[in-house]
Amino acid sequence: MRQAAEAQLLNPHCDLGEEGQWLPDTSAEICCQNYSVCVCVCVRPAGLRQILTDVIEEVRQSISLDIDGGDVVHSLLNASWLQSLLKVCHRLWGCCLLLLLFLLNLQVPLGSRPQKCKLEPSFLLHCAFAALLSAHDTVAQRDYGPVLPPMPDELPDDEEATRTVCLVKNNQPLGATIKRHEITGEIFIARVIHGGLADRSGLLHAGDRIIEVNGFSVGGMDPEQVIHVQARSQGTIMFKVVPITERPVHQEMMLYVRAMVNYNPQQDPTIPCADAGISFSKGDILEIVDQTDALWWQARKLPSDACCAGLIPSSSLLKRKQRELWWSQPYLPHACMQICKPRLSTSAQMSITGPRPRPLSSFSLTFLNSLLAGFRRSLRLCRRRFYSTTQLPGHTRCPSNCSTLNVPYEEVVRYQRHPHDAHRLIALLGPSGVGVNELRKRLIETNPRLFQGAVPHTTRPPKGYEEPDRDYHFTSREIFDSMIYKNSHISADSPSDDWLKKKSMFGRFLEYGEYKGNLYGTSIESVKDVLSSGKICVIDIEPNAIQAVRTHELKAYVIYVKPPTLERLRESRKTAHITTTYYVNRPFQDEDLQEMEAAAQKIEAQYWQFFDHVIVNDELQDTCAQLLTVVNKSQDEPQWVPTSWIRPNTQL
Ligand SMILES: Nc1ncnc2c1ncn2[C@@H]1O[C@H](COP(=O)(O)OP(=O)(O)OP(=O)(O)O)[C@@H](O)[C@H]1O
């Protein structure tokens, strides 16, 4: 029984009773002997009671919090205490099953039992109960080992309590890093990696001072030499440590983030241990399991079944790194600034036939410059021109506006739309010519009762066949300008300015632009009108409008339409036409396809982290089918969304 108990694999993070301690992992087989402090290794009923009490308390706290139900369930199911409880249940169930088998055996009529079953059922039952009672007595009397040598009588008062920990090496790393004290030169355990071998042993902690490794004193050694000694050991490895006296209380909390930047520990000279780091790319979801260290957090990349976490830079450290990198780059105006000026100048370069746009008033020019974006067919050429002429952004110098510099990790939660809630906005984007409009059109055609576009605003007069508020919201320039102003300056219900309040009743724009002297734009209100009618609103946006749609009220699901390889583009677009002017479509030329590919690279380099889904538009029919599936999933299945959408005022 004792051996069986010693071999059990239980979670070391849950204390089972005051003196109790989870048994170590079998794969580590820790033998714990202490020269002056006795470490008890047992499983006590009090411990189980404690777990159950914790469970009830945690559930009670979860209920009292006003948070998303799915989030609570997800947190509960992932909680370490539940995992521990399941392990306990698993083992208890194993015992019960054994007992049940004996009892069943007893129920079977003697005649029907196989001949080879020689033992009488009553005898088997007796043995089982006897073993059970004996195990109970053993545990109750605390008659378990290893039996430690008696404490020496004459122990000096200043004798330090030490702990000897013996781990059996397997092919897993130890899961701990060490460091040398700058002044004393002593070697300490710097950090224990969550879920690693050392962590699961429960016997090595950050702050423990290492005295010996495999019998060798580490006094005067460098951390590298200590690691060398450890690496040379075969079979088992033994540490003699002075345990840290006051272990920091480690509060385990669930935190999920979306990475807004790429990170590779192998290219980071400042990481304490590159092998302990994990790499991640923009858009990856990370589960932060430890934020104790202000500089280096521990995390898992999802989806993952790895129990061992890895090191990642903390939010503040990553911000600092991004800033340093940014300063080291050659100056490039940031896209959020570039997007304005080149647009105006390129539209001039483009020599679009027809009257030139009338000069904007200084008022509208200022605000148009701040968020100029193309809209529909009229400005597709501007988009194409813009992406083909601007530099690849890389790390551009715009510290105040660049979101990746300010928020390297975006806190996220799993969100499941309630059937009675408004649908999530579907925002499609991609390089010009890739097929965003084609896909949007086809999606709406599949079910016009469910899918609908937003009605745009324009300052141009209606054409004969156009119906106001169905084809366009035809507005005056004055109202359009006030909506642009509202975009930049006033909150939705600023009471101070009656004039603006009256003029801006149409709300703010997601994006807007000018073509041939007329303004065009998509307002948030137009999108909300569709959503509040119970339909799914499908719009196409410029990449720089992503931030405007990623809000609590619209909860946009952003789908990036990516071109296939150049080879496949040539093949699939043989009969397709590209829009060159308002009136002219012509077949794609190779140059168009190359421009599309280059534009795609630029968009991906800057905005990949915001894409909820990426669809490669190769075969049109296939892409349409994929799009439909993805859109349905976006509404019906849980998705990672920024925490601020669900719990405002959340910041890392
Ligand atoms: N997968 C595809 N295979 C073949 N042709 C396609 C495919 N996707 C789109 N097309 C065609 O490519 C052309 C350009 O598509 P579309 O107008 O939708 O581009 P876009 O992304 O909206 O770009 P822009 O805004 O510049 O027009 C259209 O003629 C469309 O029918």
The ligand as an SDF file (V2000), in Angstrom:
LIG
                    3D

 31 33  0  0  0  0  0  0  0  0999 V2000
  -11.4230   32.8390  -56.7080 N   0  0  0  0  0  0  0  0  0  0  0  0
  -11.6000   33.5530  -57.8180 C   0  0  0  0  0  0  0  0  0  0  0  0
  -11.3680   32.9730  -58.9980 N   0  0  0  0  0  0  0  0  0  0  0  0
  -11.5320   33.6730  -60.1260 C   0  0  0  0  0  0  0  0  0  0  0  0
  -11.9230   34.9450  -60.1680 N   0  0  0  0  0  0  0  0  0  0  0  0
  -12.1630   35.5810  -59.0310 C   0  0  0  0  0  0  0  0  0  0  0  0
  -12.0020   34.9120  -57.7780 C   0  0  0  0  0  0  0  0  0  0  0  0
  -12.3100   35.7700  -56.8010 N   0  0  0  0  0  0  0  0  0  0  0  0
  -12.6460   36.9230  -57.3930 C   0  0  0  0  0  0  0  0  0  0  0  0
  -12.5610   36.8140  -58.7250 N   0  0  0  0  0  0  0  0  0  0  0  0
  -12.8080   37.8610  -59.7180 C   0  0  0  0  0  0  0  0  0  0  0  0
  -11.7490   38.8160  -59.5640 O   0  0  0  0  0  0  0  0  0  0  0  0
  -12.2490   40.1110  -59.8700 C   0  0  0  0  0  0  0  0  0  0  0  0
  -11.9460   41.0430  -58.7360 C   0  0  0  0  0  0  0  0  0  0  0  0
  -12.7590   40.6730  -57.6280 O   0  0  0  0  0  0  0  0  0  0  0  0
  -13.3740   41.7630  -56.6690 P   0  0  0  0  0  0  0  0  0  0  0  0
  -13.9580   42.8780  -57.4260 O   0  0  0  0  0  0  0  0  0  0  0  0
  -14.2470   41.0640  -55.7130 O   0  0  0  0  0  0  0  0  0  0  0  0
  -12.0540   42.2570  -55.9820 O   0  0  0  0  0  0  0  0  0  0  0  0
  -11.9070   43.0890  -54.6590 P   0  0  0  0  0  0  0  0  0  0  0  0
  -11.1060   42.2970  -53.7070 O   0  0  0  0  0  0  0  0  0  0  0  0
  -13.2110   43.5720  -54.1870 O   0  0  0  0  0  0  0  0  0  0  0  0
  -10.9710   44.2520  -55.1170 O   0  0  0  0  0  0  0  0  0  0  0  0
  -11.3960   45.7310  -55.5260 P   0  0  0  0  0  0  0  0  0  0  0  0
  -11.9460   46.3200  -54.2800 O   0  0  0  0  0  0  0  0  0  0  0  0
  -10.1490   46.3560  -55.9840 O   0  0  0  0  0  0  0  0  0  0  0  0
  -12.4020   45.5330  -56.6170 O   0  0  0  0  0  0  0  0  0  0  0  0
  -13.7150   39.9650  -60.1450 C   0  0  0  0  0  0  0  0  0  0  0  0
  -13.9000   39.9080  -61.5260 O   0  0  0  0  0  0  0  0  0  0  0  0
  -14.0690   38.6460  -59.5080 C   0  0  0  0  0  0  0  0  0  0  0  0
  -15.1610   38.0250  -60.1590 O   0  0  0  0  0  0  0  0  0  0  0  0
  1  2  1  0
  2  3  1  0
  2  7  2  0
  3  4  2  0
  4  5  1  0
  5  6  2  0
  6  7  1  0
  6 10  1  0
  7  8  1  0
  8  9  2  0
  9 10  1  0
 10 11  1  0
 11 12  1  0
 11 30  1  0
 12 13  1  0
 13 14  1  0
 13 28  1  0
 14 15  1  0
 15 16  1  0
 16 17  2  0
 16 18  1  0
 16 19  1  0
 19 20  1  0
 20 21  2  0
 20 22  1  0
 20 23  1  0
 23 24  1  0
 24 25  2  0
 24 26  1  0
 24 27  1  0
 28 29  1  0
 28 30  1  0
 30 31  1  0
M  END
$$$$
